Amino acid sequence: MVFSGILGFRHKKELYHNYKVTIIEKGGYAERNGKFTNVGKFFLVRSVADTTLYTELSGYNLVSLGNAYGSSLYWSKKKGDTLTFKYIRKDRFWKKQK
């Protein structure tokens, strides 16, 4: 029981809670590289709190984007829109290099 409590505490430190990101690009994998390497659409997003942090959300890591033709989430959002995550892993983000 204590072991799971320790893991739970560690896990919470590795997450951002109520985290907002802004969509800076959206598209489909076939549109981006000319071949079907992944089914689904993607969003490239930037953190609102730290504008140097970026991540890509796709059908691999965001189930609601996993449909090959997109989803209601994909079609209802546009560049500049903000998404809020109840929680998201910190290690998913990378810093943009100048």
C-alpha contacts under 8 A as a table, 3 or more apart, distances in Angstrom:
res1	aa1	res2	aa2	distance
1	M	4	S	5.45
1	M	5	G	6.52
2	V	5	G	5.04
2	V	6	I	6.34
3	F	6	I	5.19
3	F	7	L	6.37
4	S	7	L	5.00
4	S	8	G	6.03
5	G	8	G	5.00
5	G	9	F	6.21
6	I	9	F	5.17
6	I	10	R	6.25
7	L	10	R	5.09
7	L	11	H	6.00
8	G	11	H	5.05
8	G	12	K	6.28
9	F	12	K	5.29
9	F	13	K	6.66
10	R	13	K	5.35
10	R	14	E	6.77
11	H	14	E	5.26
11	H	15	L	6.89
12	K	15	L	5.46
13	K	16	Y	7.95
14	E	89	R	6.01
14	E	90	K	5.61
14	E	91	D	7.42
15	L	87	Y	6.17
15	L	88	I	5.47
15	L	89	R	4.46
15	L	90	K	5.21
16	Y	19	Y	5.84
16	Y	87	Y	5.44
16	Y	88	I	5.38
16	Y	89	R	6.25
16	Y	90	K	6.09
17	H	85	F	7.09
17	H	86	K	5.57
17	H	87	Y	4.33
17	H	88	I	6.72
18	N	84	T	6.23
18	N	85	F	5.35
18	N	86	K	4.50
18	N	87	Y	5.80
19	Y	47	S	7.91
19	Y	84	T	5.48
19	Y	85	F	5.14
19	Y	86	K	6.62
19	Y	87	Y	6.52
19	Y	88	I	7.18
20	K	47	S	6.27
20	K	48	V	5.67
20	K	49	A	7.38
20	K	82	T	6.54
20	K	83	L	5.65
20	K	84	T	4.38
20	K	85	F	6.37
21	V	45	V	5.91
21	V	46	R	5.32
21	V	47	S	4.38
21	V	48	V	5.20
21	V	82	T	5.57
21	V	83	L	5.39
21	V	84	T	6.47
22	T	45	V	5.30
22	T	46	R	5.27
22	T	47	S	6.37
22	T	48	V	6.43
22	T	79	K	7.75
22	T	80	G	5.83
22	T	81	D	5.68
22	T	82	T	4.42
22	T	83	L	6.30
23	I	26	K	7.21
23	I	43	F	6.25
23	I	44	L	5.98
23	I	45	V	4.43
23	I	46	R	6.60
23	I	78	K	7.09
23	I	79	K	5.08
23	I	80	G	5.28
23	I	81	D	5.65
23	I	82	T	6.37
23	I	83	L	7.60
24	I	43	F	7.47
24	I	44	L	5.75
24	I	45	V	5.41
24	I	46	R	6.79
24	I	79	K	5.25
24	I	80	G	6.03
25	E	43	F	5.76
25	E	44	L	5.01
25	E	45	V	6.99
25	E	79	K	5.87
26	K	41	K	7.44
26	K	42	F	5.63
26	K	43	F	4.45
26	K	44	L	6.20
26	K	78	K	7.43
26	K	79	K	6.90
27	G	31	E	6.61
27	G	32	R	7.18
27	G	41	K	5.63
27	G	42	F	5.52
27	G	43	F	6.74
28	G	31	E	5.14
28	G	32	R	6.34
28	G	40	G	6.27
28	G	41	K	4.20
28	G	42	F	5.86
29	Y	32	R	5.05
29	Y	33	N	6.26
29	Y	34	G	7.68
29	Y	35	K	7.37
29	Y	36	F	6.43
29	Y	37	T	6.73
29	Y	38	N	6.23
29	Y	39	V	7.22
29	Y	40	G	6.98
29	Y	41	K	6.39
29	Y	42	F	7.34
30	A	33	N	5.62
30	A	34	G	4.95
30	A	35	K	4.91
30	A	36	F	5.00
30	A	37	T	7.25
30	A	38	N	7.91
31	E	34	G	5.89
31	E	35	K	7.87
33	N	36	F	7.99
36	F	39	V	6.80
39	V	59	G	7.13
39	V	66	G	6.77
39	V	67	N	6.79
39	V	68	A	4.72
40	G	58	S	6.79
40	G	59	G	5.37
40	G	65	L	5.98
40	G	66	G	4.86
40	G	67	N	5.10
40	G	68	A	4.09
40	G	69	Y	6.42
40	G	70	G	5.98
41	K	58	S	5.96
41	K	59	G	6.61
41	K	65	L	5.81
41	K	66	G	7.00
41	K	67	N	7.50
41	K	68	A	6.87
41	K	69	Y	7.36
41	K	70	G	5.62
41	K	74	Y	7.31
42	F	56	E	6.78
42	F	57	L	5.49
42	F	58	S	4.33
42	F	59	G	7.07
42	F	65	L	6.85
43	F	56	E	5.74
43	F	57	L	5.12
43	F	58	S	6.52
44	L	54	Y	7.23
44	L	55	T	6.00
44	L	56	E	4.48
44	L	57	L	6.33
45	V	54	Y	5.66
45	V	55	T	5.56
45	V	56	E	6.15
45	V	57	L	7.46
46	R	51	T	6.04
46	R	52	T	7.30
46	R	53	L	5.76
46	R	54	Y	4.46
46	R	55	T	6.65
47	S	50	D	5.36
47	S	51	T	5.28
47	S	52	T	7.29
47	S	53	L	5.48
47	S	54	Y	6.26
48	V	51	T	5.81
50	D	53	L	5.86
51	T	54	Y	7.72
52	T	95	K	5.28
52	T	96	K	5.51
53	L	93	F	5.82
53	L	94	W	5.46
53	L	95	K	4.66
53	L	96	K	6.48
54	Y	93	F	5.29
54	Y	94	W	5.40
54	Y	95	K	6.21
54	Y	96	K	6.91
55	T	92	R	6.29
55	T	93	F	4.84
55	T	94	W	6.40
57	L	60	Y	7.80
57	L	61	N	6.18
57	L	62	L	6.01
57	L	65	L	7.92
58	S	61	N	5.59
58	S	62	L	5.55
58	S	63	V	7.79
58	S	65	L	5.73
58	S	66	G	6.81
59	G	62	L	5.23
59	G	63	V	5.45
59	G	64	S	6.92
59	G	65	L	4.56
59	G	66	G	3.53
59	G	67	N	7.05
60	Y	63	V	6.91
60	Y	66	G	6.74
62	L	65	L	5.77
62	L	66	G	6.97
63	V	66	G	5.18
64	S	67	N	7.37
64	S	71	S	6.47
64	S	73	L	6.78
65	L	70	G	5.85
65	L	71	S	5.95
65	L	73	L	7.23
65	L	74	Y	6.51
66	G	70	G	7.00
66	G	71	S	7.76
67	N	70	G	5.06
67	N	71	S	6.22
70	G	73	L	7.81
70	G	74	Y	5.59
70	G	75	W	6.81
71	S	74	Y	5.06
71	S	75	W	6.18
72	S	75	W	5.20
72	S	76	S	5.80
73	L	76	S	5.33
73	L	77	K	6.31
74	Y	77	K	5.67
75	W	78	K	7.69
77	K	81	D	6.31
78	K	81	D	5.76
85	F	88	I	6.28
88	I	92	R	7.80
89	R	92	R	5.60
89	R	93	F	7.95
90	K	93	F	6.03
91	D	94	W	7.62
